[in-house]
Amino acid sequence: MEANKEEWIMEAENTAKKSFVEIFMEGAFKGWNMGIRSMLTALVLAYALMYMLKASGAMILLERVFSPVMGLFSLPGVAITALVAALMSKPGGVATAVALYTQGVLTDVQVTVMFPALVLMGGLVSQYVRVVVVSGTDKRRHSLLIASTIGVAVLSIPLMNILLGIMRR
């Protein structure tokens, strides 16, 4: 315990010797590296996924299969790819939506409608493992935790449609 206290004091003294600009630049550099690592990877994977879906004809299949469900939210069926990608990674879901937008599959309004859902359920799988499983949450509640997260995300889509409709008036 005493060793940890001494380390903390030494670190605080070292930090006190640095100027505000040095501390800011170190933090900005760390943030830049983290952003580049996660966002760039997500963008490359999203564009690769979109290319594979288009080249294989799977995008047409996704459109046909999911159009009835996604149509309830005024979205094309292929928008499901961004929502599924968001389950794995928030940047991946957003990057997939952007890729669909740049390819002309989604409109700016549709991406705006999807954005809260992508953020709300972004990274659910990794968060589930890191938070719910590791924390020892009662296993009977696991499905409720997942369902509530996805449910709130799904509810955000019609809510955004309503809000955008009001704002367009």
Rosetta constraint file for C-alpha pairs under 8 A:
AtomPair CA 1 CA 5 HARMONIC 6.48 0.50
AtomPair CA 2 CA 6 HARMONIC 6.35 0.50
AtomPair CA 3 CA 7 HARMONIC 6.25 0.50
AtomPair CA 4 CA 8 HARMONIC 6.17 0.50
AtomPair CA 5 CA 9 HARMONIC 6.21 0.50
AtomPair CA 6 CA 10 HARMONIC 6.18 0.50
AtomPair CA 7 CA 11 HARMONIC 6.14 0.50
AtomPair CA 8 CA 12 HARMONIC 6.11 0.50
AtomPair CA 9 CA 13 HARMONIC 6.17 0.50
AtomPair CA 10 CA 14 HARMONIC 6.23 0.50
AtomPair CA 11 CA 15 HARMONIC 6.13 0.50
AtomPair CA 12 CA 16 HARMONIC 6.05 0.50
AtomPair CA 13 CA 17 HARMONIC 6.46 0.50
AtomPair CA 14 CA 18 HARMONIC 6.86 0.50
AtomPair CA 15 CA 23 HARMONIC 7.70 0.50
AtomPair CA 18 CA 22 HARMONIC 6.05 0.50
AtomPair CA 18 CA 23 HARMONIC 6.53 0.50
AtomPair CA 19 CA 23 HARMONIC 6.38 0.50
AtomPair CA 20 CA 24 HARMONIC 6.05 0.50
AtomPair CA 21 CA 25 HARMONIC 5.98 0.50
AtomPair CA 22 CA 26 HARMONIC 6.16 0.50
AtomPair CA 23 CA 27 HARMONIC 6.27 0.50
AtomPair CA 24 CA 28 HARMONIC 6.04 0.50
AtomPair CA 25 CA 29 HARMONIC 5.96 0.50
AtomPair CA 26 CA 30 HARMONIC 6.23 0.50
AtomPair CA 27 CA 31 HARMONIC 6.10 0.50
AtomPair CA 28 CA 32 HARMONIC 5.97 0.50
AtomPair CA 29 CA 33 HARMONIC 6.19 0.50
AtomPair CA 30 CA 34 HARMONIC 6.21 0.50
AtomPair CA 31 CA 35 HARMONIC 6.02 0.50
AtomPair CA 32 CA 36 HARMONIC 6.04 0.50
AtomPair CA 33 CA 37 HARMONIC 6.08 0.50
AtomPair CA 34 CA 38 HARMONIC 6.24 0.50
AtomPair CA 35 CA 39 HARMONIC 5.54 0.50
AtomPair CA 35 CA 40 HARMONIC 7.63 0.50
AtomPair CA 36 CA 40 HARMONIC 5.27 0.50
AtomPair CA 36 CA 41 HARMONIC 7.70 0.50
AtomPair CA 37 CA 41 HARMONIC 6.12 0.50
AtomPair CA 38 CA 42 HARMONIC 6.16 0.50
AtomPair CA 38 CA 91 HARMONIC 7.21 0.50
AtomPair CA 39 CA 43 HARMONIC 6.06 0.50
AtomPair CA 39 CA 91 HARMONIC 5.92 0.50
AtomPair CA 39 CA 92 HARMONIC 7.75 0.50
AtomPair CA 40 CA 44 HARMONIC 6.16 0.50
AtomPair CA 41 CA 45 HARMONIC 6.14 0.50
AtomPair CA 42 CA 46 HARMONIC 5.97 0.50
AtomPair CA 42 CA 89 HARMONIC 7.95 0.50
AtomPair CA 42 CA 91 HARMONIC 5.76 0.50
AtomPair CA 42 CA 92 HARMONIC 4.58 0.50
AtomPair CA 42 CA 95 HARMONIC 6.34 0.50
AtomPair CA 43 CA 47 HARMONIC 6.14 0.50
AtomPair CA 43 CA 91 HARMONIC 7.69 0.50
AtomPair CA 43 CA 92 HARMONIC 6.69 0.50
AtomPair CA 43 CA 95 HARMONIC 5.18 0.50
AtomPair CA 43 CA 96 HARMONIC 7.41 0.50
AtomPair CA 44 CA 48 HARMONIC 6.08 0.50
AtomPair CA 45 CA 49 HARMONIC 6.00 0.50
AtomPair CA 45 CA 92 HARMONIC 7.42 0.50
AtomPair CA 46 CA 50 HARMONIC 6.18 0.50
AtomPair CA 46 CA 92 HARMONIC 6.24 0.50
AtomPair CA 46 CA 93 HARMONIC 7.91 0.50
AtomPair CA 46 CA 95 HARMONIC 5.74 0.50
AtomPair CA 46 CA 96 HARMONIC 4.78 0.50
AtomPair CA 46 CA 99 HARMONIC 6.72 0.50
AtomPair CA 47 CA 51 HARMONIC 6.12 0.50
AtomPair CA 47 CA 95 HARMONIC 7.80 0.50
AtomPair CA 47 CA 96 HARMONIC 6.95 0.50
AtomPair CA 47 CA 99 HARMONIC 5.93 0.50
AtomPair CA 48 CA 52 HARMONIC 6.17 0.50
AtomPair CA 49 CA 53 HARMONIC 6.09 0.50
AtomPair CA 50 CA 54 HARMONIC 6.13 0.50
AtomPair CA 50 CA 96 HARMONIC 7.43 0.50
AtomPair CA 50 CA 99 HARMONIC 6.96 0.50
AtomPair CA 50 CA 100 HARMONIC 7.38 0.50
AtomPair CA 51 CA 55 HARMONIC 5.95 0.50
AtomPair CA 52 CA 56 HARMONIC 5.88 0.50
AtomPair CA 53 CA 57 HARMONIC 6.03 0.50
AtomPair CA 53 CA 58 HARMONIC 4.88 0.50
AtomPair CA 53 CA 59 HARMONIC 5.03 0.50
AtomPair CA 54 CA 58 HARMONIC 6.35 0.50
AtomPair CA 54 CA 59 HARMONIC 5.43 0.50
AtomPair CA 54 CA 60 HARMONIC 7.73 0.50
AtomPair CA 57 CA 61 HARMONIC 6.83 0.50
AtomPair CA 58 CA 62 HARMONIC 6.10 0.50
AtomPair CA 59 CA 63 HARMONIC 6.09 0.50
AtomPair CA 59 CA 78 HARMONIC 6.33 0.50
AtomPair CA 60 CA 64 HARMONIC 6.33 0.50
AtomPair CA 60 CA 78 HARMONIC 7.87 0.50
AtomPair CA 61 CA 65 HARMONIC 6.12 0.50
AtomPair CA 62 CA 66 HARMONIC 5.85 0.50
AtomPair CA 62 CA 67 HARMONIC 7.83 0.50
AtomPair CA 62 CA 77 HARMONIC 6.07 0.50
AtomPair CA 62 CA 78 HARMONIC 5.31 0.50
AtomPair CA 62 CA 80 HARMONIC 7.95 0.50
AtomPair CA 63 CA 67 HARMONIC 5.49 0.50
AtomPair CA 63 CA 76 HARMONIC 6.54 0.50
AtomPair CA 63 CA 77 HARMONIC 4.16 0.50
AtomPair CA 63 CA 78 HARMONIC 4.74 0.50
AtomPair CA 64 CA 77 HARMONIC 6.64 0.50
AtomPair CA 65 CA 77 HARMONIC 6.92 0.50
AtomPair CA 66 CA 70 HARMONIC 5.95 0.50
AtomPair CA 66 CA 76 HARMONIC 7.75 0.50
AtomPair CA 66 CA 77 HARMONIC 4.26 0.50
AtomPair CA 66 CA 78 HARMONIC 6.89 0.50
AtomPair CA 66 CA 80 HARMONIC 7.21 0.50
AtomPair CA 67 CA 71 HARMONIC 5.37 0.50
AtomPair CA 67 CA 75 HARMONIC 7.73 0.50
AtomPair CA 67 CA 76 HARMONIC 5.67 0.50
AtomPair CA 67 CA 77 HARMONIC 3.84 0.50
AtomPair CA 67 CA 78 HARMONIC 7.50 0.50
AtomPair CA 68 CA 72 HARMONIC 6.82 0.50
AtomPair CA 68 CA 77 HARMONIC 7.30 0.50
AtomPair CA 69 CA 73 HARMONIC 7.60 0.50
AtomPair CA 69 CA 77 HARMONIC 7.37 0.50
AtomPair CA 70 CA 74 HARMONIC 6.57 0.50
AtomPair CA 70 CA 75 HARMONIC 5.14 0.50
AtomPair CA 70 CA 76 HARMONIC 5.91 0.50
AtomPair CA 70 CA 77 HARMONIC 5.28 0.50
AtomPair CA 70 CA 79 HARMONIC 7.42 0.50
AtomPair CA 70 CA 80 HARMONIC 7.40 0.50
AtomPair CA 71 CA 75 HARMONIC 5.20 0.50
AtomPair CA 71 CA 76 HARMONIC 6.13 0.50
AtomPair CA 71 CA 77 HARMONIC 6.99 0.50
AtomPair CA 73 CA 157 HARMONIC 6.58 0.50
AtomPair CA 73 CA 158 HARMONIC 6.09 0.50
AtomPair CA 73 CA 161 HARMONIC 7.82 0.50
AtomPair CA 74 CA 110 HARMONIC 7.67 0.50
AtomPair CA 75 CA 79 HARMONIC 6.51 0.50
AtomPair CA 75 CA 106 HARMONIC 7.94 0.50
AtomPair CA 75 CA 110 HARMONIC 6.42 0.50
AtomPair CA 76 CA 105 HARMONIC 7.97 0.50
AtomPair CA 76 CA 106 HARMONIC 7.53 0.50
AtomPair CA 79 CA 83 HARMONIC 6.86 0.50
AtomPair CA 79 CA 97 HARMONIC 7.34 0.50
AtomPair CA 79 CA 100 HARMONIC 7.82 0.50
AtomPair CA 79 CA 106 HARMONIC 7.60 0.50
AtomPair CA 80 CA 84 HARMONIC 6.10 0.50
AtomPair CA 81 CA 85 HARMONIC 6.01 0.50
AtomPair CA 81 CA 93 HARMONIC 7.97 0.50
AtomPair CA 81 CA 96 HARMONIC 7.23 0.50
AtomPair CA 82 CA 86 HARMONIC 6.08 0.50
AtomPair CA 82 CA 92 HARMONIC 7.73 0.50
AtomPair CA 82 CA 93 HARMONIC 4.72 0.50
AtomPair CA 82 CA 94 HARMONIC 6.86 0.50
AtomPair CA 82 CA 95 HARMONIC 7.89 0.50
AtomPair CA 82 CA 96 HARMONIC 5.04 0.50
AtomPair CA 82 CA 97 HARMONIC 5.30 0.50
AtomPair CA 82 CA 118 HARMONIC 7.57 0.50
AtomPair CA 83 CA 87 HARMONIC 6.61 0.50
AtomPair CA 83 CA 93 HARMONIC 6.06 0.50
AtomPair CA 83 CA 117 HARMONIC 7.60 0.50
AtomPair CA 83 CA 118 HARMONIC 6.13 0.50
AtomPair CA 84 CA 88 HARMONIC 7.15 0.50
AtomPair CA 84 CA 93 HARMONIC 7.18 0.50
AtomPair CA 85 CA 89 HARMONIC 6.28 0.50
AtomPair CA 85 CA 90 HARMONIC 7.67 0.50
AtomPair CA 85 CA 92 HARMONIC 5.65 0.50
AtomPair CA 85 CA 93 HARMONIC 4.54 0.50
AtomPair CA 85 CA 96 HARMONIC 7.09 0.50
AtomPair CA 86 CA 90 HARMONIC 4.81 0.50
AtomPair CA 86 CA 91 HARMONIC 7.20 0.50
AtomPair CA 86 CA 92 HARMONIC 5.85 0.50
AtomPair CA 86 CA 93 HARMONIC 3.71 0.50
AtomPair CA 86 CA 94 HARMONIC 7.00 0.50
AtomPair CA 86 CA 118 HARMONIC 5.55 0.50
AtomPair CA 86 CA 119 HARMONIC 7.62 0.50
AtomPair CA 86 CA 121 HARMONIC 6.46 0.50
AtomPair CA 86 CA 122 HARMONIC 4.56 0.50
AtomPair CA 86 CA 123 HARMONIC 5.99 0.50
AtomPair CA 86 CA 124 HARMONIC 7.74 0.50
AtomPair CA 87 CA 93 HARMONIC 7.43 0.50
AtomPair CA 87 CA 121 HARMONIC 5.93 0.50
AtomPair CA 87 CA 122 HARMONIC 5.30 0.50
AtomPair CA 87 CA 123 HARMONIC 5.01 0.50
AtomPair CA 87 CA 124 HARMONIC 5.05 0.50
AtomPair CA 87 CA 125 HARMONIC 5.94 0.50
AtomPair CA 88 CA 92 HARMONIC 7.36 0.50
AtomPair CA 88 CA 93 HARMONIC 7.85 0.50
AtomPair CA 88 CA 122 HARMONIC 6.86 0.50
AtomPair CA 88 CA 123 HARMONIC 4.74 0.50
AtomPair CA 88 CA 124 HARMONIC 6.35 0.50
AtomPair CA 88 CA 125 HARMONIC 5.54 0.50
AtomPair CA 88 CA 126 HARMONIC 6.69 0.50
AtomPair CA 89 CA 93 HARMONIC 6.20 0.50
AtomPair CA 89 CA 122 HARMONIC 5.47 0.50
AtomPair CA 89 CA 123 HARMONIC 4.08 0.50
AtomPair CA 89 CA 124 HARMONIC 7.50 0.50
AtomPair CA 89 CA 126 HARMONIC 7.77 0.50
AtomPair CA 90 CA 94 HARMONIC 6.31 0.50
AtomPair CA 90 CA 118 HARMONIC 6.48 0.50
AtomPair CA 90 CA 119 HARMONIC 6.09 0.50
AtomPair CA 90 CA 121 HARMONIC 7.49 0.50
AtomPair CA 90 CA 122 HARMONIC 3.81 0.50
AtomPair CA 90 CA 123 HARMONIC 5.11 0.50
AtomPair CA 91 CA 95 HARMONIC 5.86 0.50
AtomPair CA 91 CA 122 HARMONIC 7.61 0.50
AtomPair CA 92 CA 96 HARMONIC 6.00 0.50
AtomPair CA 93 CA 97 HARMONIC 6.29 0.50
AtomPair CA 93 CA 118 HARMONIC 6.04 0.50
AtomPair CA 93 CA 122 HARMONIC 6.99 0.50
AtomPair CA 94 CA 98 HARMONIC 6.20 0.50
AtomPair CA 94 CA 115 HARMONIC 7.24 0.50
AtomPair CA 94 CA 118 HARMONIC 6.47 0.50
AtomPair CA 94 CA 119 HARMONIC 7.95 0.50
AtomPair CA 95 CA 99 HARMONIC 6.04 0.50
AtomPair CA 96 CA 100 HARMONIC 6.19 0.50
AtomPair CA 97 CA 101 HARMONIC 6.16 0.50
AtomPair CA 97 CA 106 HARMONIC 7.61 0.50
AtomPair CA 97 CA 111 HARMONIC 6.39 0.50
AtomPair CA 98 CA 102 HARMONIC 6.11 0.50
AtomPair CA 98 CA 111 HARMONIC 7.54 0.50
AtomPair CA 99 CA 103 HARMONIC 6.22 0.50
AtomPair CA 100 CA 104 HARMONIC 6.35 0.50
AtomPair CA 100 CA 105 HARMONIC 5.13 0.50
AtomPair CA 100 CA 106 HARMONIC 5.59 0.50
AtomPair CA 101 CA 105 HARMONIC 5.66 0.50
AtomPair CA 101 CA 106 HARMONIC 4.59 0.50
AtomPair CA 101 CA 107 HARMONIC 5.99 0.50
AtomPair CA 101 CA 108 HARMONIC 6.99 0.50
AtomPair CA 101 CA 111 HARMONIC 7.25 0.50
AtomPair CA 102 CA 106 HARMONIC 7.97 0.50
AtomPair CA 106 CA 110 HARMONIC 5.91 0.50
AtomPair CA 106 CA 111 HARMONIC 6.51 0.50
AtomPair CA 107 CA 111 HARMONIC 6.34 0.50
AtomPair CA 108 CA 112 HARMONIC 6.17 0.50
AtomPair CA 109 CA 113 HARMONIC 6.14 0.50
AtomPair CA 110 CA 114 HARMONIC 6.21 0.50
AtomPair CA 111 CA 115 HARMONIC 6.00 0.50
AtomPair CA 112 CA 116 HARMONIC 7.82 0.50
AtomPair CA 112 CA 160 HARMONIC 7.83 0.50
AtomPair CA 113 CA 157 HARMONIC 5.68 0.50
AtomPair CA 113 CA 158 HARMONIC 7.87 0.50
AtomPair CA 113 CA 160 HARMONIC 5.21 0.50
AtomPair CA 113 CA 161 HARMONIC 6.10 0.50
AtomPair CA 114 CA 118 HARMONIC 6.22 0.50
AtomPair CA 114 CA 157 HARMONIC 6.01 0.50
AtomPair CA 114 CA 160 HARMONIC 8.00 0.50
AtomPair CA 115 CA 119 HARMONIC 6.25 0.50
AtomPair CA 116 CA 120 HARMONIC 5.92 0.50
AtomPair CA 116 CA 153 HARMONIC 6.96 0.50
AtomPair CA 116 CA 156 HARMONIC 6.30 0.50
AtomPair CA 116 CA 157 HARMONIC 7.35 0.50
AtomPair CA 117 CA 121 HARMONIC 6.11 0.50
AtomPair CA 117 CA 122 HARMONIC 7.86 0.50
AtomPair CA 117 CA 152 HARMONIC 7.85 0.50
AtomPair CA 117 CA 153 HARMONIC 4.25 0.50
AtomPair CA 117 CA 154 HARMONIC 6.30 0.50
AtomPair CA 117 CA 156 HARMONIC 5.91 0.50
AtomPair CA 117 CA 157 HARMONIC 6.45 0.50
AtomPair CA 118 CA 122 HARMONIC 5.40 0.50
AtomPair CA 118 CA 153 HARMONIC 7.37 0.50
AtomPair CA 120 CA 149 HARMONIC 7.14 0.50
AtomPair CA 120 CA 150 HARMONIC 7.91 0.50
AtomPair CA 120 CA 152 HARMONIC 7.51 0.50
AtomPair CA 120 CA 153 HARMONIC 5.49 0.50
AtomPair CA 121 CA 149 HARMONIC 6.20 0.50
AtomPair CA 121 CA 150 HARMONIC 6.09 0.50
AtomPair CA 121 CA 153 HARMONIC 6.05 0.50
AtomPair CA 123 CA 127 HARMONIC 6.00 0.50
AtomPair CA 124 CA 128 HARMONIC 5.81 0.50
AtomPair CA 124 CA 146 HARMONIC 7.79 0.50
AtomPair CA 125 CA 129 HARMONIC 6.49 0.50
AtomPair CA 126 CA 130 HARMONIC 6.11 0.50
AtomPair CA 127 CA 131 HARMONIC 5.61 0.50
AtomPair CA 127 CA 132 HARMONIC 7.38 0.50
AtomPair CA 128 CA 132 HARMONIC 5.06 0.50
AtomPair CA 128 CA 133 HARMONIC 6.50 0.50
AtomPair CA 128 CA 146 HARMONIC 7.89 0.50
AtomPair CA 129 CA 133 HARMONIC 5.16 0.50
AtomPair CA 129 CA 134 HARMONIC 6.62 0.50
AtomPair CA 130 CA 134 HARMONIC 5.73 0.50
AtomPair CA 130 CA 135 HARMONIC 7.92 0.50
AtomPair CA 131 CA 135 HARMONIC 5.72 0.50
AtomPair CA 132 CA 136 HARMONIC 6.52 0.50
AtomPair CA 132 CA 137 HARMONIC 5.69 0.50
AtomPair CA 132 CA 142 HARMONIC 7.35 0.50
AtomPair CA 133 CA 137 HARMONIC 6.45 0.50
AtomPair CA 137 CA 141 HARMONIC 7.25 0.50
AtomPair CA 137 CA 142 HARMONIC 7.41 0.50
AtomPair CA 138 CA 142 HARMONIC 7.06 0.50
AtomPair CA 140 CA 144 HARMONIC 7.96 0.50
AtomPair CA 141 CA 145 HARMONIC 6.26 0.50
AtomPair CA 142 CA 146 HARMONIC 6.38 0.50
AtomPair CA 143 CA 147 HARMONIC 5.94 0.50
AtomPair CA 144 CA 148 HARMONIC 5.89 0.50
AtomPair CA 145 CA 149 HARMONIC 6.33 0.50
AtomPair CA 146 CA 150 HARMONIC 6.29 0.50
AtomPair CA 147 CA 151 HARMONIC 5.74 0.50
AtomPair CA 148 CA 152 HARMONIC 6.06 0.50
AtomPair CA 149 CA 153 HARMONIC 6.32 0.50
AtomPair CA 150 CA 154 HARMONIC 6.09 0.50
AtomPair CA 151 CA 155 HARMONIC 6.11 0.50
AtomPair CA 152 CA 156 HARMONIC 6.21 0.50
AtomPair CA 153 CA 157 HARMONIC 7.05 0.50
AtomPair CA 154 CA 158 HARMONIC 7.72 0.50
AtomPair CA 155 CA 159 HARMONIC 6.43 0.50
AtomPair CA 156 CA 160 HARMONIC 6.00 0.50
AtomPair CA 157 CA 161 HARMONIC 6.35 0.50
AtomPair CA 158 CA 162 HARMONIC 6.20 0.50
AtomPair CA 159 CA 163 HARMONIC 6.19 0.50
AtomPair CA 160 CA 164 HARMONIC 5.96 0.50
AtomPair CA 161 CA 165 HARMONIC 6.07 0.50
AtomPair CA 162 CA 166 HARMONIC 6.27 0.50
AtomPair CA 163 CA 167 HARMONIC 6.19 0.50
AtomPair CA 164 CA 168 HARMONIC 6.15 0.50
AtomPair CA 165 CA 169 HARMONIC 6.85 0.50
